């Protein structure tokens, strides 16, 4: 994404474009340090991770999943699981966008910290609730759905960024458009990974708790 934005700056003759030598220096830093360390971390993480410890006895043959109603589909779960956390931060998003892309100065860091805690709490709670509804329909494929449930908040954030760009900002031109949507897309992806991780571990903790207390013959 940075390469695309920097290329647009080059083509447009913008002074924000980094010179070619700086680009080569950054690429060499990545290939010599970033890439080997990423591979090394993946190898060490794979060796350090143990097998999954199921909270109860499992079967090797998967059970047949009955037909689910429409309100238990993954699209509905993503809509509910993404909209509720987004509604908790929608007001603060305007001030953050106005600070990053406008001329406003953000000073409400205490409120921002409280909103961040509310965002994480709501994401975990809605993920547990949606996972429970999914398991009540005998659908055990909760792994990736739990990630996308609260992780879809990033999609709603991107929709809000489109609204902000056309209705609240004064930006125009190919340079500002590519830079705004490019870095906003990366930010939304980071929120997807962050809230998806919170959602997954909240659902995993909930499932381990209920199945550890489940009495089976």
C-alpha positions as CSV (number, residue, x, y, z in Angstrom):
1,X,0.0,0.0,0.0
2,X,2.8,2.4,0.8
3,X,4.4,1.5,-2.6
4,X,1.2,2.4,-4.4
5,X,0.8,5.7,-2.5
6,X,4.4,6.6,-3.1
7,X,4.2,5.8,-6.8
8,X,1.2,8.1,-7.1
9,X,3.2,10.8,-5.4
10,X,6.0,10.2,-7.9
11,X,3.7,10.4,-10.9
12,X,2.0,13.5,-9.6
13,X,5.3,15.2,-8.8
14,X,4.4,15.6,-5.1
15,X,7.1,16.7,-2.7
16,X,5.9,14.0,-0.2
17,X,7.3,11.2,-2.5
18,X,10.4,9.5,-1.1
19,X,13.4,9.3,-3.4
20,X,14.4,6.1,-5.1
21,X,17.4,5.6,-3.0
22,X,15.3,5.7,0.2
23,X,12.9,3.2,-1.3
24,X,15.9,0.8,-2.0
25,X,17.1,1.3,1.6
26,X,13.7,0.4,3.0
27,X,13.4,-2.7,0.8
28,X,16.9,-3.9,1.7
29,X,16.1,-3.4,5.4
30,X,13.0,-5.5,5.0
31,X,14.7,-8.3,3.0
32,X,17.7,-8.4,5.3
33,X,16.0,-8.0,8.7
34,X,12.2,-8.1,8.5
35,X,11.8,-11.1,6.3
36,X,14.3,-13.4,8.1
37,X,13.0,-12.4,11.5
38,X,9.4,-13.2,10.4
39,X,10.4,-16.6,9.2
40,X,12.4,-17.3,12.4
41,X,9.5,-16.2,14.5
42,X,7.1,-18.5,12.6
43,X,9.4,-21.5,13.1
44,X,9.9,-20.8,16.8
45,X,6.2,-20.3,17.3
46,X,5.3,-23.5,15.5
47,X,7.8,-25.5,17.6
48,X,6.7,-23.9,20.9
49,X,3.0,-24.4,20.3
50,X,1.6,-27.6,21.7
51,X,-1.3,-29.7,20.5
52,X,-4.8,-28.3,21.1
53,X,-6.2,-29.4,24.4
54,X,-9.9,-30.1,23.9
55,X,-11.9,-29.4,27.1
56,X,-13.9,-32.7,26.6
57,X,-13.8,-35.9,24.5
58,X,-14.3,-35.3,20.8
59,X,-15.2,-37.5,17.9
60,X,-13.1,-38.0,14.7
61,X,-16.2,-38.2,12.5
62,X,-17.9,-34.8,12.3
63,X,-21.6,-34.7,12.9
64,X,-24.1,-33.6,10.3
65,X,-25.0,-30.0,10.7
66,X,-28.8,-29.3,10.3
67,X,-30.1,-26.6,8.0
68,X,-29.7,-23.3,9.8
69,X,-32.3,-20.4,9.6
70,X,-31.3,-17.2,7.8
71,X,-30.7,-15.3,11.0
72,X,-27.9,-17.7,12.0
73,X,-26.0,-17.3,8.7
74,X,-22.5,-15.9,8.7
75,X,-23.6,-12.7,7.0
76,X,-26.1,-11.9,9.7
77,X,-23.6,-12.7,12.4
78,X,-21.0,-10.4,10.8
79,X,-23.5,-7.6,10.5
80,X,-24.6,-7.8,14.1
81,X,-21.1,-8.5,15.4
82,X,-19.6,-5.7,13.5
83,X,-22.2,-3.0,13.9
84,X,-22.5,-3.1,17.7
85,X,-18.8,-2.5,18.4
86,X,-18.8,0.1,15.6
87,X,-21.7,1.9,17.2
88,X,-19.6,2.2,20.4
89,X,-16.8,4.1,18.6
90,X,-18.7,5.9,15.9
91,X,-18.7,9.3,17.7
92,X,-15.0,9.1,18.4
93,X,-14.2,8.2,14.9
94,X,-15.3,11.6,13.6
95,X,-12.8,13.4,16.0
96,X,-10.0,11.0,15.1
97,X,-10.6,11.4,11.4
98,X,-10.8,15.2,11.8
99,X,-7.5,15.1,13.7
100,X,-5.6,12.9,11.3
101,X,-7.0,14.2,8.0
102,X,-8.1,17.7,9.1
103,X,-6.9,20.6,11.2
104,X,-8.5,19.6,14.5
105,X,-6.5,18.8,17.6
106,X,-7.6,15.8,19.6
107,X,-7.4,16.3,23.4
108,X,-9.9,13.8,24.8
109,X,-7.4,11.0,25.4
110,X,-9.1,9.8,28.6
111,X,-12.4,9.3,26.9
112,X,-10.6,7.6,24.0
113,X,-9.1,5.1,26.5
114,X,-12.6,4.4,28.0
115,X,-14.0,4.0,24.5
116,X,-11.2,1.5,23.6
117,X,-12.1,-0.6,26.7
118,X,-15.8,-0.5,25.8
119,X,-14.9,-1.5,22.2
120,X,-12.9,-4.6,23.4
121,X,-15.6,-5.5,26.0
122,X,-18.4,-5.3,23.5
123,X,-16.5,-7.3,20.9
124,X,-15.9,-10.1,23.4
125,X,-19.4,-10.2,24.7
126,X,-21.1,-10.1,21.3
127,X,-18.8,-12.9,20.1
128,X,-19.7,-15.1,23.0
129,X,-23.4,-14.5,22.4
130,X,-23.2,-15.2,18.7
131,X,-21.1,-18.3,19.3
132,X,-23.7,-19.6,21.8
133,X,-26.5,-19.0,19.2
134,X,-24.5,-20.9,16.7
135,X,-23.8,-23.8,19.0
136,X,-27.4,-24.0,20.0
137,X,-28.2,-24.8,16.3
138,X,-25.7,-27.7,16.4
139,X,-23.3,-25.8,14.2
140,X,-19.8,-26.4,15.6
141,X,-17.9,-24.5,13.0
142,X,-17.3,-21.5,15.2
143,X,-13.6,-20.9,14.7
144,X,-13.5,-18.5,11.7
145,X,-17.0,-17.2,12.3
146,X,-15.9,-15.9,15.7
147,X,-13.0,-14.1,14.0
148,X,-15.3,-12.5,11.4
149,X,-18.0,-11.7,13.9
150,X,-16.3,-8.8,15.7
151,X,-13.6,-8.4,13.0
152,X,-16.2,-7.1,10.6
153,X,-16.1,-3.9,12.6
154,X,-13.2,-2.9,10.3
155,X,-15.6,-3.1,7.3
156,X,-18.1,-0.7,9.0
157,X,-15.1,1.6,9.7
158,X,-14.2,1.6,6.1
159,X,-17.8,2.4,5.1
160,X,-17.7,5.3,7.5
161,X,-14.4,6.5,6.0
162,X,-16.2,6.7,2.6
163,X,-18.9,8.8,4.1
164,X,-16.4,11.0,5.8
165,X,-14.4,11.6,2.7
166,X,-17.3,12.6,0.5
167,X,-19.5,14.4,3.2
168,X,-17.1,15.8,5.9
169,X,-13.7,16.4,4.3
170,X,-12.5,18.8,1.7
171,X,-10.1,16.5,0.1
172,X,-10.0,15.9,-3.6
173,X,-7.6,14.8,-6.4
174,X,-5.9,11.5,-7.1
175,X,-3.1,12.0,-4.5
176,X,-5.3,12.7,-1.6
177,X,-7.9,10.1,-2.5
178,X,-5.3,7.3,-2.9
179,X,-3.5,8.3,0.3
180,X,-6.7,8.6,2.3
181,X,-8.3,5.3,1.3
182,X,-5.0,3.4,1.2
183,X,-4.0,4.2,4.8
184,X,-7.6,4.0,6.0
185,X,-7.8,0.5,4.5
186,X,-4.7,-0.6,6.4
187,X,-6.1,0.9,9.6
188,X,-9.4,-1.0,9.1
189,X,-7.4,-4.2,8.5
190,X,-5.5,-3.7,11.7
191,X,-8.8,-3.3,13.5
192,X,-10.1,-6.5,11.9
193,X,-7.1,-8.4,13.1
194,X,-7.2,-6.9,16.6
195,X,-11.0,-7.3,17.2
196,X,-11.0,-10.7,15.4
197,X,-8.3,-11.9,17.9
198,X,-10.3,-10.6,20.9
199,X,-13.5,-12.2,19.5
200,X,-11.8,-15.6,18.9
201,X,-10.2,-15.9,22.3
202,X,-13.4,-14.8,24.0
203,X,-15.3,-17.5,22.2
204,X,-12.6,-20.0,22.9
205,X,-12.6,-19.2,26.6
206,X,-16.4,-19.5,26.7
207,X,-16.4,-22.8,24.9
208,X,-13.7,-24.3,27.1
209,X,-15.6,-23.1,30.2
210,X,-19.0,-24.6,29.2
211,X,-17.5,-27.9,28.0
212,X,-15.3,-28.3,31.0
213,X,-18.4,-28.2,33.2
214,X,-20.4,-30.5,30.9
215,X,-20.9,-33.9,32.4
216,X,-20.5,-36.7,29.9
217,X,-20.7,-40.4,30.3
